[in-house]
Amino acid sequence: MAFNDPEAILRDAATKQVIKTEKAPEAIGPYSQAVRAGEFVYASGQIPIDPKTGNFSSDDIREQAKQSLENLKAILEAANYALDDVIKTTVFVTDIANFSAVNEVYAKYFAKDAPARSFVAVKDLPKGAKVEIEAVAWKKF
């Protein structure tokens, strides 16, 4: 099924579809980059891996937040969704002191009608990332 064909999506609205794109890093475990179920897309948490190099984009928290959001954006686009379709995000950071820095970057991606969000400090993230961002998107076809 083509993700850019709304009629096909509507016909298959009751099915589960795995979303995969080379424009975002491959899953580093037994999970999908995202799954579309009906009108919803559930995007797995994205850490700041540059899909071209397989490495972190930077050690800087702002750059890591930006790369995580770029990865999320690429996955949503592969499903024919956009950041404007995001209704809920969860942001995980390893240091709550980075709240303002991450918000600074996040606000550029969700400038209008920001989604609901949780912001959680955790002990560790995969591969030593400082930030991970997951999302749920929805749109009516």
C-alpha positions, 0 to 999 in steps of 0.5 A: 500500500502506498502511504501517500494514497489516502483512499488506500489508507482509508480502505486499510484503516483497520490494519496495522502498518509498519513504517520504515524509512532510510531517512531516519536511523534503523531501530536498534532493537526489536521494534519498528520506527513507527506503526500506523494503526487506522488514523494514528501513527505511533513513532518510537522514541528517536535518539540523535543518531544521524541516519547518514553516519550512524553516529550521534550528530553532536554531544551538544544537547540542542543539536541532539534535540534537533537531530531527534526531531529531524528523525521523528519528522522523517518517520512521520513523512514516510507515513504521509504525516507531518509534525503538525499532525502530532497530538502527543510527545514524550521527551526523555532527557538524562539531565532535567537541567537541559529542560530549557535547552530542549524546549528552545529547539522543540519550540521551533518544530512545534511553533503553532498549536503544540501537541500535549507533552510529557517531559521526563528525566531518566537515568540513561538512554540508549547508546548514551544519548542525552535526549529521546523523543517519541510521538503519536500523530493523528489525522483524518483521511 
